[in-house]
Amino acid sequence: MINKSKQGKKNRLKGAAFERKVRKYLENEGWIVDKWTNNVEDGKLRPARTNMFNSRSCGFPDFICFKIQESNYSVMAVECKTGKYLDKEEKAKVQWYLDNKIFGKIYVAYDDDGEIKFIQMKEFIQMKGGKNEKVE
């Protein structure tokens, strides 16, 4: 029998460690990375609520990233997942960000046998499914 409390704690720790790993990777690639502290609620962009177990925000996506080269700059958003799965609500938020031109590029960073991989989500994301559909 699985102890859900212990499994939840283990999953949160694993997710936080993966976020730190992704952040370090992006910073080493020359990106300026910051925690995104907003969320989409009721069709509007609002400040994310904080998690009651710790004081960090639960924004979606996890990071906003900037890269400045001479007079050009790039901006992207990154959501970190230990698997490459988004649920129906997360897919709807991605679509909202794209439709409202908040972000031009949104990526899911996922762990592939210890290697960080990225999938860019475009408007081809199908909104048809239920939970845990693979994003590709």
C-alpha positions in Angstrom: 0.0 0.0 0.0 1.3 3.4 -1.0 1.5 6.1 1.7 0.1 9.1 -0.2 1.5 11.6 2.2 5.1 10.2 1.8 4.7 9.9 -1.9 3.4 13.5 -2.2 6.4 14.8 -0.2 8.8 12.7 -2.4 7.2 14.1 -5.6 7.4 17.7 -4.4 11.1 17.3 -3.5 11.8 15.6 -6.8 9.9 18.4 -8.7 11.7 21.2 -6.8 15.1 19.5 -7.5 14.3 19.3 -11.2 13.3 23.0 -11.3 16.6 23.9 -9.8 18.4 21.8 -12.3 16.5 23.4 -15.2 17.1 26.9 -13.9 20.9 26.2 -13.6 21.0 24.7 -17.1 19.2 27.7 -18.6 21.4 30.2 -16.8 24.5 28.3 -18.1 23.0 28.7 -21.6 23.0 32.5 -21.1 19.3 33.0 -20.2 18.2 35.4 -17.4 15.7 33.2 -15.4 13.1 34.4 -13.0 10.2 32.7 -11.2 6.9 33.5 -12.9 4.5 34.5 -10.1 1.3 34.9 -12.1 -1.4 32.4 -13.1 -4.5 32.4 -15.3 -7.7 32.4 -13.3 -11.2 33.0 -14.8 -9.7 34.1 -18.1 -7.5 36.7 -16.5 -3.8 37.0 -15.6 -3.6 37.3 -11.8 -0.9 37.0 -9.1 -0.5 33.4 -8.2 -1.6 32.2 -4.8 1.0 30.9 -2.4 1.1 27.3 -1.4 -0.1 26.9 2.2 2.8 24.5 3.0 5.5 26.9 1.9 5.5 30.6 1.0 6.6 30.2 -2.6 4.1 31.0 -5.3 2.5 28.4 -7.5 2.6 30.3 -10.8 2.1 28.7 -14.2 4.5 28.4 -16.0 7.4 28.0 -13.7 9.9 30.4 -15.3 10.1 33.4 -17.5 13.4 33.6 -19.3 15.2 36.5 -21.1 18.2 36.5 -23.4 19.7 39.8 -24.6 22.2 39.9 -27.5 23.2 43.3 -28.7 19.9 45.1 -29.7 17.9 41.8 -29.9 16.2 40.0 -27.1 14.3 36.7 -26.7 11.6 35.9 -24.1 10.3 32.4 -23.4 8.3 30.7 -20.7 9.3 27.3 -19.2 7.2 24.8 -17.3 9.2 22.0 -15.6 7.8 18.5 -15.4 9.5 15.4 -14.3 7.5 13.7 -17.1 6.3 15.4 -20.3 2.7 15.5 -19.4 0.2 18.4 -19.0 -3.3 18.0 -17.7 -6.3 19.6 -19.3 -6.2 22.7 -17.1 -2.5 23.3 -17.8 -3.1 22.9 -21.6 -5.9 25.5 -21.4 -3.6 27.9 -19.6 -0.9 27.4 -22.3 -3.5 28.1 -25.0 -4.7 31.3 -23.1 -1.1 32.6 -22.9 -0.6 32.0 -26.7 -4.0 33.4 -27.7 -3.4 36.6 -25.6 0.2 36.9 -26.8 1.6 36.9 -23.3 4.3 34.5 -24.4 5.4 33.7 -28.0 7.2 30.6 -27.0 6.3 28.2 -24.1 8.3 25.1 -23.4 7.9 22.1 -21.2 11.2 21.0 -19.7 11.2 17.3 -18.9 13.6 14.7 -17.6 14.7 12.1 -20.1 16.9 9.6 -18.2 18.8 12.3 -16.4 19.0 14.6 -19.5 16.9 17.8 -19.7 14.8 18.0 -22.9 12.4 20.7 -24.1 9.2 20.6 -26.1 7.9 23.8 -27.6 4.1 24.1 -27.3 2.5 25.9 -30.1 -1.1 26.4 -31.1 -1.3 22.9 -32.4 -1.9 21.7 -28.8 -5.0 19.8 -28.9 -7.5 20.7 -26.2 -9.5 17.4 -26.7 -8.2 15.2 -23.9 -8.4 14.5 -20.3 -5.6 14.3 -17.8 -2.0 13.2 -18.5 -1.9 13.4 -22.3 1.5 13.4 -23.7 2.6 16.7 -25.3 4.4 16.3 -28.6 
